[in-house]
Amino acid sequence: MGENITTRGINLLGLPVGTRLRLGETALVEITGLRNPCSQLDRFLPGLMAALLDHDEHGNLIRKAGIMGIVLADGEVKPGDPICVELPPEPYRPLDRV
């Protein structure tokens, strides 16, 4: 499993590509797309893969595995640190799996 940060109060799946998240005082991550869960998750915890995939009322796949991003600036991130959302210039591109 990759590096993970759990958030609260931010609709990460609704943010556009290129959004930057400032974590704590110095860390900066740019969102690149939706995380595409793989079968390795079931080796970590049986049934986890199925728990991260769902379907909406129209049968469209919903991924609940989070987002992917690249680190633009490193820094220490601690529980409770603020997260500042910086949207990219419009027009926005919706997240797609990477």
WOJO-V845104 format. One record per residue. N is the residue number from 1. RES is the residue in one small letter. D_FIRST is the distance of its C-alpha to the first C-alpha in Angstrom with 1 decimal. Layout:
# WOJO-V845104
N_RES_D_FIRST + N_RES_D_FIRST
This chain:
# WOJO-V845104
1_m_0.0 + 2_g_3.8 + 3_e_6.8 + 4_n_8.3 + 5_i_12.0 + 6_t_13.8 + 7_t_17.2 + 8_r_20.5 + 9_g_23.5 + 10_i_22.1 + 11_n_22.0 + 12_l_19.0 + 13_l_19.4 + 14_g_23.1 + 15_l_22.7 + 16_p_23.8 + 17_v_22.2 + 18_g_23.0 + 19_t_22.9 + 20_r_22.2 + 21_l_20.8 + 22_r_22.4 + 23_l_20.5 + 24_g_22.8 + 25_e_25.5 + 26_t_24.1 + 27_a_20.5 + 28_l_20.6 + 29_v_18.0 + 30_e_19.2 + 31_i_17.8 + 32_t_17.6 + 33_g_16.8 + 34_l_15.0 + 35_r_11.4 + 36_n_11.9 + 37_p_9.8 + 38_c_9.8 + 39_s_10.9 + 40_q_7.9 + 41_l_7.4 + 42_d_10.9 + 43_r_10.3 + 44_f_8.3 + 45_l_11.2 + 46_p_14.0 + 47_g_15.1 + 48_l_12.1 + 49_m_12.2 + 50_a_15.9 + 51_a_15.6 + 52_l_13.9 + 53_l_16.7 + 54_d_20.3 + 55_h_23.6 + 56_d_26.2 + 57_e_30.0 + 58_h_30.5 + 59_g_27.8 + 60_n_25.5 + 61_l_21.8 + 62_i_20.0 + 63_r_16.3 + 64_k_15.0 + 65_a_11.4 + 66_g_12.5 + 67_i_13.2 + 68_m_12.3 + 69_g_14.3 + 70_i_15.6 + 71_v_16.7 + 72_l_20.5 + 73_a_21.3 + 74_d_19.5 + 75_g_20.4 + 76_e_19.8 + 77_v_18.4 + 78_k_19.5 + 79_p_19.6 + 80_g_22.5 + 81_d_22.6 + 82_p_24.1 + 83_i_22.5 + 84_c_25.0 + 85_v_24.6 + 86_e_26.5 + 87_l_27.2 + 88_p_28.0 + 89_p_31.5 + 90_e_32.6 + 91_p_32.5 + 92_y_29.0 + 93_r_26.6 + 94_p_24.5 + 95_l_20.8 + 96_d_19.9 + 97_r_16.8 + 98_v_15.5
